[in-house]
Amino acid sequence: MSVVFVVDDFHPASAKRILLSDAWLMSLSATPSDELLALEATTRVWHFAGANWSRDKVSDISLRRIWAKDPNGPIAVGSKGVALRFQGAAWHPIPPAAPIQYFDVHGTPRHGLFACGNQGSLHRLTDAGWQPVELHRHDQFRGVDVAPDGTIRLAGDSGVCLRVAGEEATELEAPDHTFFAVRSFKGRAYWGDEVGVSVEAADALQPFEDTGIGSDLRSDGDYLYVAGIDAAWRFDGKAWKKLTLVYDNEFRLV
């Protein structure tokens, strides 16, 4: 079961439900024009442009993450090195660099688009296709962030958290958790793992907010957003707001 709400100022009283489906929607992202794209496990994409949802099968290979903020068009990544770009009202395949499992994709217009996955993979998208960034690692990277200054951060299993600046990769001191996501926000880097959100300080991570789990982190520049199991949080740099999903005859936010 999946449910999607639109809220104003993260206030539960303003919540408007725009979708309730038996399908498992495993990744949700908004375009720069505020259209919504949701990945249904694991080969279909839902599209909402302000009126109705459409649903299309876009791949025969399982997809893992959809990210719609890139100005060149939404991109979806998944198994066997598959990547698809939405341009001209259609999804177009990007030739794979290697048959690895992509878990996440992120980038900036200035520094480019990067995807991460298993076998220590970090790939940069160029006009010629995906190009490997050699890290000489074999970790499973679940989350990637490209900061405004071009610094790349990778969140992985078993406490592996990397900061890549130029040609130098630094492994940060972190607890032995599974890290799912990382996002830069207002000059700092925040990391989501199985117990909450940490903040990067020098070459180490420090506990920052007990969210129970930080499975996905996003930012629009004004706020940092954290998704958990049945709750979501918004951070403005000083204070947090929280929304919790409950069910009492219907799904609603409190």
Accessible surface in RSA format (square Angstrom, percent):
REM  Atomic radii and reference values for relative SASA: ProtOr
REM  Chains: A
REM  Algorithm: Lee & Richards
REM  Probe-radius: 1.40
REM  Slices: 20
REM RES _ NUM      All-atoms   Total-Side   Main-Chain    Non-polar    All polar
REM                ABS   REL    ABS   REL    ABS   REL    ABS   REL    ABS   REL
RES MET A   1   129.28  66.9  72.25  47.8  57.03 135.8  71.58  60.9  57.70  76.4
RES SER A   2    13.00  11.0   7.51  10.0   5.50  12.7  10.74  22.9   2.26   3.2
RES VAL A   3    31.61  20.8   9.40   8.5  22.22  53.5   9.40   8.2  22.22  60.3
RES VAL A   4    12.71   8.4   9.80   8.9   2.91   7.0  12.71  11.0   0.00   0.0
RES PHE A   5    41.72  20.9  17.19  10.6  24.52  63.8  17.19  10.4  24.52  70.2
RES VAL A   6    69.24  45.6  65.22  59.0   4.02   9.7  68.25  59.3   1.00   2.7
RES VAL A   7    39.08  25.7  18.10  16.4  20.98  50.5  18.57  16.1  20.51  55.6
RES ASP A   8    97.89  68.6  93.65  93.2   4.23  10.0  29.38  69.1  68.51  68.3
RES ASP A   9    89.18  62.5  70.74  70.4  18.44  43.6  32.53  76.6  56.64  56.5
RES PHE A  10    21.79  10.9  15.88   9.8   5.91  15.4  15.88   9.6   5.91  16.9
RES HIS A  11    96.54  52.8  95.37  66.3   1.17   3.0  63.80  65.7  32.75  38.1
RES PRO A  12    47.27  34.5  39.77  36.3   7.50  27.2  40.03  33.0   7.24  45.0
RES ALA A  13    90.66  83.4  47.48  73.3  43.18  98.2  60.46  85.1  30.20  80.0
RES SER A  14    41.11  34.7  17.24  23.0  23.86  55.0  28.45  60.6  12.65  17.7
RES ALA A  15    32.01  29.4   5.47   8.4  26.53  60.4   5.47   7.7  26.53  70.3
RES LYS A  16   140.92  68.7 136.84  84.0   4.08   9.7  83.85  75.5  57.07  60.8
RES ARG A  17   106.82  44.8  81.11  41.3  25.70  61.2  15.31  20.9  91.50  55.5
RES ILE A  18    30.88  17.6   9.48   7.1  21.40  51.6  17.77  12.8  13.11  35.6
RES LEU A  19    20.29  11.3  14.56  10.4   5.73  14.4  19.58  13.8   0.71   1.9
RES LEU A  20    76.73  42.7  48.59  34.8  28.15  70.8  48.59  34.1  28.15  75.7
RES SER A  21    16.20  13.7   9.60  12.8   6.59  15.2   9.40  20.0   6.80   9.5
RES ASP A  22   124.86  87.5 100.02  99.6  24.83  58.7  38.14  89.8  86.72  86.5
RES ALA A  23    20.90  19.2   8.30  12.8  12.60  28.7  18.92  26.6   1.98   5.2
RES TRP A  24   159.45  64.0 154.39  74.7   5.06  11.9 135.67  72.3  23.77  38.6
RES LEU A  25    28.35  15.8   7.47   5.3  20.88  52.5   7.47   5.2  20.88  56.2
RES MET A  26    48.24  25.0  16.50  10.9  31.75  75.6  21.98  18.7  26.26  34.8
RES SER A  27     8.90   7.5   0.01   0.0   8.89  20.5   7.90  16.8   1.01   1.4
RES LEU A  28    75.27  41.9  62.30  44.6  12.97  32.6  62.30  43.8  12.97  34.9
RES SER A  29     5.81   4.9   0.89   1.2   4.92  11.3   4.92  10.5   0.89   1.2
RES ALA A  30    25.84  23.8  21.90  33.8   3.94   9.0  21.90  30.8   3.94  10.4
RES THR A  31    13.63   9.7  13.63  13.8   0.00   0.0  13.63  18.3   0.00   0.0
RES PRO A  32    88.35  64.4  56.40  51.4  31.95 116.1  61.10  50.4  27.26 169.4
RES SER A  33    82.83  70.0  52.32  69.8  30.51  70.3  53.72 114.4  29.12  40.8
RES ASP A  34   111.93  78.4  93.29  92.8  18.64  44.1  27.51  64.7  84.42  84.2
RES GLU A  35    55.45  31.8  54.35  41.1   1.10   2.6   9.65  18.7  45.80  37.4
RES LEU A  36    27.39  15.3  27.39  19.6   0.00   0.0  27.39  19.2   0.00   0.0
RES LEU A  37     5.82   3.2   5.82   4.2   0.00   0.0   5.82   4.1   0.00   0.0
RES ALA A  38     0.00   0.0   0.00   0.0   0.00   0.0   0.00   0.0   0.00   0.0
RES LEU A  39     0.00   0.0   0.00   0.0   0.00   0.0   0.00   0.0   0.00   0.0
RES GLU A  40    19.73  11.3  19.73  14.9   0.00   0.0   1.48   2.9  18.25  14.9
RES ALA A  41    34.51  31.7   8.43  13.0  26.08  59.3   8.71  12.3  25.80  68.4
RES THR A  42    48.58  34.6  41.73  42.3   6.85  16.3  30.96  41.6  17.62  26.6
RES THR A  43    25.84  18.4  25.51  25.9   0.34   0.8  12.86  17.3  12.98  19.6
RES ARG A  44    79.30  33.3  79.30  40.4   0.00   0.0   3.25   4.4  76.04  46.1
RES VAL A  45     4.81   3.2   3.19   2.9   1.62   3.9   3.19   2.8   1.62   4.4
RES TRP A  46    28.93  11.6  28.93  14.0   0.00   0.0  28.93  15.4   0.00   0.0
RES HIS A  47    48.77  26.7  46.79  32.5   1.98   5.1  27.68  28.5  21.09  24.5
RES PHE A  48    27.52  13.8  27.32  16.9   0.20   0.5  27.32  16.6   0.20   0.6
RES ALA A  49    69.31  63.7  38.32  59.1  30.99  70.5  40.20  56.6  29.11  77.1
RES GLY A  50    61.72  76.1   0.00   N/A  61.72  76.1  28.95  79.4  32.77  73.4
RES ALA A  51    81.79  75.2  54.67  84.4  27.12  61.7  61.57  86.7  20.21  53.5
RES ASN A  52   122.42  84.4 107.61 104.0  14.81  35.7  29.66  71.4  92.76  89.7
RES TRP A  53    47.71  19.1  18.13   8.8  29.58  69.4  18.72  10.0  28.99  47.0
RES SER A  54    53.70  45.4  46.67  62.3   7.02  16.2  45.75  97.4   7.94  11.1
RES ARG A  55   115.21  48.4  89.20  45.5  26.00  61.9  23.75  32.5  91.46  55.4
RES ASP A  56    83.45  58.5  80.15  79.8   3.30   7.8  21.88  51.5  61.57  61.4
RES LYS A  57   112.56  54.9  82.95  50.9  29.61  70.5  36.37  32.7  76.20  81.2
RES VAL A  58    25.24  16.6   2.55   2.3  22.69  54.7  10.73   9.3  14.51  39.4
RES SER A  59    13.81  11.7   3.09   4.1  10.72  24.7   9.94  21.2   3.86   5.4
RES ASP A  60   129.26  90.5  94.60  94.2  34.66  82.0  32.24  75.9  97.02  96.8
RES ILE A  61    60.74  34.6  57.41  42.8   3.33   8.0  60.74  43.7   0.00   0.0
RES SER A  62    47.93  40.5  44.36  59.2   3.57   8.2  15.06  32.1  32.87  46.1
RES LEU A  63     3.24   1.8   0.00   0.0   3.24   8.1   0.59   0.4   2.65   7.1
RES ARG A  64    91.27  38.3  88.74  45.2   2.53   6.0   6.51   8.9  84.76  51.4
RES ARG A  65    34.44  14.5  34.44  17.6   0.00   0.0   1.16   1.6  33.28  20.2
RES ILE A  66     0.00   0.0   0.00   0.0   0.00   0.0   0.00   0.0   0.00   0.0
RES TRP A  67    19.26   7.7  19.26   9.3   0.00   0.0  13.41   7.2   5.84   9.5
RES ALA A  68     0.37   0.3   0.00   0.0   0.37   0.8   0.00   0.0   0.37   1.0
RES LYS A  69    82.28  40.1  73.39  45.0   8.89  21.2  49.67  44.7  32.61  34.7
RES ASP A  70     9.34   6.5   7.39   7.4   1.95   4.6   0.24   0.6   9.10   9.1
RES PRO A  71    86.93  63.4  53.24  48.5  33.68 122.4  56.73  46.8  30.20 187.7
RES ASN A  72    93.66  64.6  84.17  81.3   9.49  22.8  13.10  31.5  80.56  77.9
RES GLY A  73    11.50  14.2   0.00   N/A  11.50  14.2  11.38  31.2   0.12   0.3
RES PRO A  74    13.76  10.0  13.76  12.5   0.00   0.0  13.76  11.4   0.00   0.0
RES ILE A  75     0.00   0.0   0.00   0.0   0.00   0.0   0.00   0.0   0.00   0.0
RES ALA A  76     0.00   0.0   0.00   0.0   0.00   0.0   0.00   0.0   0.00   0.0
RES VAL A  77     0.00   0.0   0.00   0.0   0.00   0.0   0.00   0.0   0.00   0.0
RES GLY A  78     0.00   0.0   0.00   N/A   0.00   0.0   0.00   0.0   0.00   0.0
RES SER A  79    25.67  21.7  25.67  34.3   0.00   0.0  14.22  30.3  11.45  16.0
RES LYS A  80   134.24  65.5 123.98  76.1  10.26  24.4  70.18  63.2  64.06  68.2
RES GLY A  81     0.00   0.0   0.00   N/A   0.00   0.0   0.00   0.0   0.00   0.0
RES VAL A  82    17.96  11.8  15.56  14.1   2.40   5.8  17.96  15.6   0.00   0.0
RES ALA A  83     0.38   0.4   0.00   0.0   0.38   0.9   0.00   0.0   0.38   1.0
RES LEU A  84    10.17   5.7  10.17   7.3   0.00   0.0  10.17   7.1   0.00   0.0
RES ARG A  85    22.31   9.4  22.31  11.4   0.00   0.0   6.83   9.3  15.48   9.4
RES PHE A  86    54.67  27.4  51.92  32.2   2.75   7.2  51.92  31.5   2.75   7.9
RES GLN A  87    86.69  48.5  81.22  59.4   5.47  13.0  25.42  54.1  61.27  46.5
RES GLY A  88    79.23  97.7   0.00   N/A  79.23  97.7  44.20 121.3  35.03  78.5
RES ALA A  89    91.60  84.2  59.39  91.7  32.21  73.3  62.09  87.4  29.51  78.2
RES ALA A  90    42.98  39.5  38.48  59.4   4.50  10.2  42.98  60.5   0.00   0.0
RES TRP A  91    45.76  18.4  22.51  10.9  23.24  54.6  14.78   7.9  30.98  50.3
RES HIS A  92    86.36  47.2  86.23  59.9   0.14   0.3  56.86  58.6  29.50  34.3
RES PRO A  93   102.00  74.3  86.14  78.5  15.86  57.6  86.14  71.1  15.86  98.6
RES ILE A  94    21.71  12.4  18.54  13.8   3.17   7.6  19.27  13.9   2.44   6.6
RES PRO A  95    97.89  71.3  90.59  82.6   7.29  26.5  95.66  79.0   2.23  13.9
RES PRO A  96    84.81  61.8  62.68  57.1  22.13  80.4  62.68  51.8  22.12 137.5
RES ALA A  97    44.76  41.2   4.31   6.7  40.44  92.0  14.05  19.8  30.71  81.3
RES ALA A  98    34.67  31.9  28.41  43.8   6.26  14.2  34.37  48.4   0.30   0.8
RES PRO A  99   114.12  83.2  94.61  86.2  19.51  70.9  95.78  79.1  18.33 113.9
RES ILE A 100     8.54   4.9   7.48   5.6   1.06   2.6   8.54   6.1   0.00   0.0
RES GLN A 101    40.55  22.7  38.78  28.3   1.76   4.2  15.45  32.9  25.10  19.0
RES TYR A 102     0.00   0.0   0.00   0.0   0.00   0.0   0.00   0.0   0.00   0.0
RES PHE A 103    16.66   8.3  15.80   9.8   0.85   2.2  15.80   9.6   0.85   2.4
RES ASP A 104     5.69   4.0   5.69   5.7   0.00   0.0   0.00   0.0   5.69   5.7
RES VAL A 105     1.41   0.9   0.00   0.0   1.41   3.4   0.00   0.0   1.41   3.8
RES HIS A 106    19.49  10.7  19.49  13.5   0.00   0.0   6.07   6.3  13.42  15.6
RES GLY A 107     6.52   8.0   0.00   N/A   6.52   8.0   0.22   0.6   6.30  14.1
RES THR A 108    24.75  17.6  21.37  21.7   3.38   8.0  22.77  30.6   1.98   3.0
RES PRO A 109   115.43  84.1  79.16  72.2  36.27 131.8  88.07  72.7  27.36 170.0
RES ARG A 110   199.36  83.7 165.07  84.1  34.29  81.7  63.26  86.5 136.10  82.5
RES HIS A 111    42.33  23.1  35.26  24.5   7.08  18.1  22.91  23.6  19.42  22.6
RES GLY A 112    17.91  22.1   0.00   N/A  17.91  22.1  17.35  47.6   0.56   1.3
RES LEU A 113     8.40   4.7   7.11   5.1   1.29   3.2   7.11   5.0   1.29   3.5
RES PHE A 114    11.55   5.8  11.55   7.2   0.00   0.0  11.55   7.0   0.00   0.0
RES ALA A 115     0.00   0.0   0.00   0.0   0.00   0.0   0.00   0.0   0.00   0.0
RES CYS A 116     0.00   0.0   0.00   0.0   0.00   0.0   0.00   0.0   0.00   0.0
RES GLY A 117     0.00   0.0   0.00   N/A   0.00   0.0   0.00   0.0   0.00   0.0
RES ASN A 118    35.92  24.8  35.92  34.7   0.00   0.0   6.20  14.9  29.72  28.7
RES GLN A 119   116.70  65.3  98.11  71.7  18.58  44.2  35.46  75.5  81.24  61.6
RES GLY A 120     7.20   8.9   0.00   N/A   7.20   8.9   0.00   0.0   7.20  16.1
RES SER A 121    10.54   8.9   4.51   6.0   6.03  13.9  10.54  22.4   0.00   0.0
RES LEU A 122     1.19   0.7   0.00   0.0   1.19   3.0   0.00   0.0   1.19   3.2
RES HIS A 123     9.33   5.1   9.33   6.5   0.00   0.0   0.60   0.6   8.73  10.2
RES ARG A 124    86.67  36.4  86.67  44.2   0.00   0.0  23.38  32.0  63.28  38.4
RES LEU A 125    31.88  17.8  20.74  14.8  11.14  28.0  20.74  14.6  11.14  30.0
RES THR A 126    45.59  32.4  29.71  30.1  15.88  37.8  38.07  51.1   7.51  11.4
RES ASP A 127   164.46 115.2 122.00 121.4  42.46 100.4  45.03 106.0 119.44 119.1
RES ALA A 128    90.48  83.2  50.01  77.2  40.48  92.1  62.07  87.4  28.41  75.3
RES GLY A 129     9.58  11.8   0.00   N/A   9.58  11.8   8.43  23.1   1.15   2.6
RES TRP A 130    11.30   4.5   0.01   0.0  11.29  26.5   0.01   0.0  11.29  18.3
RES GLN A 131    80.59  45.1  80.36  58.7   0.22   0.5  26.48  56.4  54.11  41.0
RES PRO A 132    75.52  55.0  56.33  51.4  19.19  69.8  56.33  46.5  19.19 119.3
RES VAL A 133    45.84  30.2  37.36  33.8   8.49  20.4  41.09  35.7   4.76  12.9
RES GLU A 134   124.32  71.4 100.10  75.7  24.22  57.7  46.66  90.2  77.66  63.4
RES LEU A 135    20.92  11.6   4.37   3.1  16.55  41.6   7.17   5.0  13.75  37.0
RES HIS A 136   161.54  88.3 125.87  87.5  35.67  91.3  96.03  99.0  65.51  76.2
RES ARG A 137    64.33  27.0  54.29  27.7  10.05  23.9  18.07  24.7  46.26  28.0
RES HIS A 138   167.12  91.3 140.51  97.7  26.61  68.1  99.78 102.8  67.33  78.3
RES ASP A 139    31.91  22.4  24.03  23.9   7.88  18.6   9.53  22.4  22.38  22.3
RES GLN A 140    53.10  29.7  48.48  35.4   4.62  11.0  12.90  27.5  40.20  30.5
RES PHE A 141     0.00   0.0   0.00   0.0   0.00   0.0   0.00   0.0   0.00   0.0
RES ARG A 142    51.41  21.6  49.26  25.1   2.16   5.1   5.40   7.4  46.02  27.9
RES GLY A 143     0.13   0.2   0.00   N/A   0.13   0.2   0.13   0.3   0.00   0.0
RES VAL A 144     0.23   0.1   0.00   0.0   0.23   0.5   0.00   0.0   0.23   0.6
RES ASP A 145     0.12   0.1   0.12   0.1   0.00   0.0   0.00   0.0   0.12   0.1
RES VAL A 146     2.28   1.5   0.13   0.1   2.15   5.2   0.13   0.1   2.15   5.8
RES ALA A 147     6.68   6.1   6.68  10.3   0.00   0.0   6.68   9.4   0.00   0.0
RES PRO A 148   106.00  77.3  93.39  85.1  12.62  45.9  98.04  80.9   7.96  49.5
RES ASP A 149   108.70  76.1  78.08  77.7  30.62  72.4  46.13 108.6  62.57  62.4
RES GLY A 150    19.86  24.5   0.00   N/A  19.86  24.5   6.92  19.0  12.94  29.0
RES THR A 151    15.67  11.1  14.03  14.2   1.64   3.9   2.51   3.4  13.16  19.9
RES ILE A 152    13.49   7.7  13.49  10.1   0.00   0.0  13.49   9.7   0.00   0.0
RES ARG A 153    30.84  12.9  30.84  15.7   0.00   0.0   0.00   0.0  30.84  18.7
RES LEU A 154     0.00   0.0   0.00   0.0   0.00   0.0   0.00   0.0   0.00   0.0
RES ALA A 155     0.00   0.0   0.00   0.0   0.00   0.0   0.00   0.0   0.00   0.0
RES GLY A 156     0.00   0.0   0.00   N/A   0.00   0.0   0.00   0.0   0.00   0.0
RES ASP A 157    35.35  24.8  34.00  33.8   1.35   3.2  16.50  38.8  18.85  18.8
RES SER A 158    81.59  68.9  60.97  81.4  20.62  47.5  30.34  64.6  51.25  71.8
RES GLY A 159     7.27   9.0   0.00   N/A   7.27   9.0   1.75   4.8   5.52  12.4
RES VAL A 160    14.67   9.7  14.67  13.3   0.00   0.0  14.67  12.7   0.00   0.0
RES CYS A 161     0.00   0.0   0.00   0.0   0.00   0.0   0.00   0.0   0.00   0.0
RES LEU A 162     1.64   0.9   1.64   1.2   0.00   0.0   1.64   1.2   0.00   0.0
RES ARG A 163    47.53  20.0  46.56  23.7   0.97   2.3  10.29  14.1  37.24  22.6
RES VAL A 164     8.16   5.4   7.42   6.7   0.74   1.8   7.42   6.4   0.74   2.0
RES ALA A 165    52.12  47.9  43.40  67.0   8.72  19.8  45.55  64.1   6.58  17.4
RES GLY A 166    75.23  92.8   0.00   N/A  75.23  92.8  42.42 116.4  32.81  73.5
RES GLU A 167   186.89 107.3 144.23 109.1  42.66 101.6  66.01 127.7 120.88  98.7
RES GLU A 168   120.87  69.4 115.69  87.5   5.18  12.3  41.91  81.1  78.95  64.5
RES ALA A 169    50.59  46.5  20.20  31.2  30.40  69.1  20.22  28.5  30.37  80.4
RES THR A 170    33.00  23.5  29.43  29.8   3.57   8.5  21.33  28.7  11.67  17.6
RES GLU A 171    90.89  52.2  65.91  49.9  24.98  59.5  24.91  48.2  65.99  53.9
RES LEU A 172     4.79   2.7   0.00   0.0   4.79  12.0   0.31   0.2   4.48  12.1
RES GLU A 173   133.01  76.4 121.94  92.3  11.07  26.4  48.75  94.3  84.26  68.8
RES ALA A 174    28.70  26.4   0.00   0.0  28.70  65.3   4.30   6.1  24.40  64.6
RES PRO A 175    58.27  42.5  44.62  40.7  13.65  49.6  57.39  47.4   0.88   5.5
RES ASP A 176   116.77  81.8  89.45  89.0  27.31  64.6  39.73  93.5  77.03  76.8
RES HIS A 177    46.74  25.5  45.36  31.5   1.39   3.6  24.07  24.8  22.67  26.4
RES THR A 178    35.54  25.3  34.51  35.0   1.04   2.5   7.51  10.1  28.03  42.4
RES PHE A 179     0.00   0.0   0.00   0.0   0.00   0.0   0.00   0.0   0.00   0.0
RES PHE A 180    50.67  25.4  47.97  29.7   2.70   7.0  47.97  29.1   2.70   7.7
RES ALA A 181     4.60   4.2   4.60   7.1   0.00   0.0   4.60   6.5   0.00   0.0
RES VAL A 182     1.48   1.0   0.00   0.0   1.48   3.6   0.00   0.0   1.48   4.0
RES ARG A 183    13.83   5.8  13.83   7.0   0.00   0.0   5.77   7.9   8.06   4.9
RES SER A 184    20.08  17.0  10.66  14.2   9.42  21.7   7.02  14.9  13.07  18.3
RES PHE A 185     6.04   3.0   0.77   0.5   5.27  13.7   5.37   3.3   0.67   1.9
RES LYS A 186   127.71  62.3  83.74  51.4  43.97 104.7  70.57  63.5  57.14  60.9
RES GLY A 187    84.59 104.3   0.00   N/A  84.59 104.3  42.81 117.5  41.78  93.6
RES ARG A 188   110.63  46.5 102.25  52.1   8.38  20.0  44.65  61.0  65.98  40.0
RES ALA A 189     2.80   2.6   0.67   1.0   2.13   4.8   0.67   0.9   2.13   5.6
RES TYR A 190     8.26   3.9   8.26   4.7   0.00   0.0   0.00   0.0   8.26  10.2
RES TRP A 191     0.06   0.0   0.00   0.0   0.06   0.2   0.00   0.0   0.06   0.1
RES GLY A 192     0.00   0.0   0.00   N/A   0.00   0.0   0.00   0.0   0.00   0.0
RES ASP A 193     1.99   1.4   1.99   2.0   0.00   0.0   0.15   0.4   1.84   1.8
RES GLU A 194    77.18  44.3  65.57  49.6  11.61  27.7  17.88  34.6  59.30  48.4
RES VAL A 195    79.93  52.6  72.94  66.0   6.99  16.8  74.28  64.5   5.65  15.3
RES GLY A 196     4.27   5.3   0.00   N/A   4.27   5.3   4.25  11.7   0.02   0.0
RES VAL A 197     3.25   2.1   0.00   0.0   3.25   7.8   0.10   0.1   3.15   8.5
RES SER A 198     9.16   7.7   9.07  12.1   0.08   0.2   0.00   0.0   9.16  12.8
RES VAL A 199     5.26   3.5   5.26   4.8   0.00   0.0   5.26   4.6   0.00   0.0
RES GLU A 200    18.29  10.5   9.39   7.1   8.90  21.2   4.66   9.0  13.62  11.1
RES ALA A 201    28.74  26.4  19.91  30.7   8.83  20.1  25.65  36.1   3.09   8.2
RES ALA A 202    93.31  85.8  57.94  89.4  35.37  80.4  76.56 107.8  16.75  44.4
RES ASP A 203    75.09  52.6  70.07  69.7   5.02  11.9  22.78  53.6  52.31  52.2
RES ALA A 204    27.23  25.0  27.23  42.0   0.00   0.0  27.23  38.3   0.00   0.0
RES LEU A 205    15.42   8.6   0.13   0.1  15.29  38.4   0.24   0.2  15.18  40.8
RES GLN A 206    92.45  51.7  92.15  67.3   0.30   0.7  21.59  45.9  70.86  53.7
RES PRO A 207   129.38  94.3 107.34  97.8  22.04  80.1 109.30  90.2  20.08 124.8
RES PHE A 208    69.19  34.6  42.21  26.1  26.99  70.2  46.49  28.2  22.70  65.0
RES GLU A 209    53.92  31.0  46.54  35.2   7.37  17.6   4.73   9.1  49.19  40.2
RES ASP A 210   125.88  88.2  97.22  96.8  28.66  67.8  42.18  99.3  83.70  83.5
RES THR A 211     9.25   6.6   0.00   0.0   9.25  22.1   2.02   2.7   7.23  10.9
RES GLY A 212    46.50  57.3   0.00   N/A  46.50  57.3  35.03  96.1  11.47  25.7
RES ILE A 213    33.72  19.2  33.72  25.1   0.00   0.0  33.72  24.3   0.00   0.0
RES GLY A 214     0.00   0.0   0.00   N/A   0.00   0.0   0.00   0.0   0.00   0.0
RES SER A 215    39.54  33.4  33.32  44.5   6.22  14.3  24.87  53.0  14.67  20.6
RES ASP A 216    28.13  19.7  27.14  27.0   0.99   2.3  10.11  23.8  18.02  18.0
RES LEU A 217     0.05   0.0   0.00   0.0   0.05   0.1   0.02   0.0   0.04   0.1
RES ARG A 218    48.32  20.3  48.21  24.6   0.11   0.3  37.83  51.7  10.49   6.4
RES SER A 219    35.65  30.1   6.86   9.2  28.80  66.3   6.25  13.3  29.40  41.2
RES ASP A 220    76.76  53.8  43.80  43.6  32.96  77.9  31.90  75.1  44.86  44.7
RES GLY A 221    50.38  62.1   0.00   N/A  50.38  62.1  35.72  98.0  14.66  32.8
RES ASP A 222    95.11  66.6  90.96  90.5   4.15   9.8  13.62  32.0  81.50  81.3
RES TYR A 223    58.93  27.5  58.93  33.5   0.00   0.0  23.66  17.8  35.27  43.5
RES LEU A 224     0.00   0.0   0.00   0.0   0.00   0.0   0.00   0.0   0.00   0.0
RES TYR A 225    66.45  31.0  65.56  37.3   0.88   2.3  48.74  36.6  17.71  21.8
RES VAL A 226     1.77   1.2   0.00   0.0   1.77   4.3   1.20   1.0   0.56   1.5
RES ALA A 227    41.08  37.8  39.94  61.6   1.14   2.6  40.05  56.4   1.03   2.7
RES GLY A 228    16.98  20.9   0.00   N/A  16.98  20.9   0.08   0.2  16.90  37.9
RES ILE A 229   151.84  86.4 116.93  87.1  34.91  84.1 122.22  88.0  29.62  80.4
RES ASP A 230    79.93  56.0  75.39  75.0   4.55  10.8  21.65  51.0  58.28  58.1
RES ALA A 231    14.65  13.5   3.93   6.1  10.72  24.4   8.55  12.0   6.10  16.2
RES ALA A 232    34.71  31.9  34.24  52.8   0.46   1.1  34.24  48.2   0.46   1.2
RES TRP A 233    17.66   7.1  17.25   8.3   0.42   1.0  10.92   5.8   6.75  10.9
RES ARG A 234    22.41   9.4  21.11  10.8   1.30   3.1   0.38   0.5  22.03  13.4
RES PHE A 235     6.08   3.0   6.08   3.8   0.00   0.0   6.08   3.7   0.00   0.0
RES ASP A 236    56.66  39.7  50.86  50.6   5.80  13.7  12.38  29.1  44.28  44.2
RES GLY A 237    35.69  44.0   0.00   N/A  35.69  44.0  10.25  28.1  25.44  57.0
RES LYS A 238   194.32  94.8 159.70  98.0  34.61  82.4 108.05  97.3  86.27  91.9
RES ALA A 239    61.32  56.4  53.76  83.0   7.56  17.2  57.93  81.6   3.39   9.0
RES TRP A 240    55.99  22.5  28.22  13.7  27.77  65.2  25.13  13.4  30.85  50.1
RES LYS A 241    82.75  40.4  77.12  47.3   5.63  13.4  67.26  60.5  15.49  16.5
RES LYS A 242   115.00  56.1  92.04  56.5  22.96  54.7  40.04  36.0  74.96  79.8
RES LEU A 243    10.24   5.7   9.05   6.5   1.19   3.0   9.05   6.4   1.19   3.2
RES THR A 244    33.05  23.5  33.05  33.5   0.00   0.0  24.67  33.1   8.38  12.7
RES LEU A 245    53.77  29.9  43.62  31.2  10.14  25.5  43.62  30.6  10.14  27.3
RES VAL A 246    46.40  30.5  39.90  36.1   6.50  15.7  46.40  40.3   0.00   0.0
RES TYR A 247   139.38  65.1 109.34  62.2  30.04  78.2  74.80  56.2  64.58  79.6
RES ASP A 248    70.08  49.1  55.90  55.6  14.18  33.5  41.76  98.3  28.31  28.2
RES ASN A 249   144.67  99.8 116.39 112.5  28.28  68.1  29.77  71.6 114.90 111.1
RES GLU A 250    98.28  56.4  94.46  71.5   3.81   9.1  25.98  50.2  72.30  59.0
RES PHE A 251    46.88  23.5  41.14  25.5   5.74  14.9  41.14  24.9   5.74  16.4
RES ARG A 252   101.09  42.4 100.75  51.4   0.34   0.8  35.95  49.1  65.13  39.5
RES LEU A 253    27.00  15.0  17.17  12.3   9.83  24.7  17.17  12.1   9.83  26.5
RES VAL A 254    69.30  45.6  49.50  44.8  19.80  47.7  66.56  57.8   2.74   7.4
END  Absolute sums over single chains surface
CHAIN  1 A    12422.9       9492.5       2930.4       6458.6       5964.3
END  Absolute sums over all chains
TOTAL         12422.9       9492.5       2930.4       6458.6       5964.3
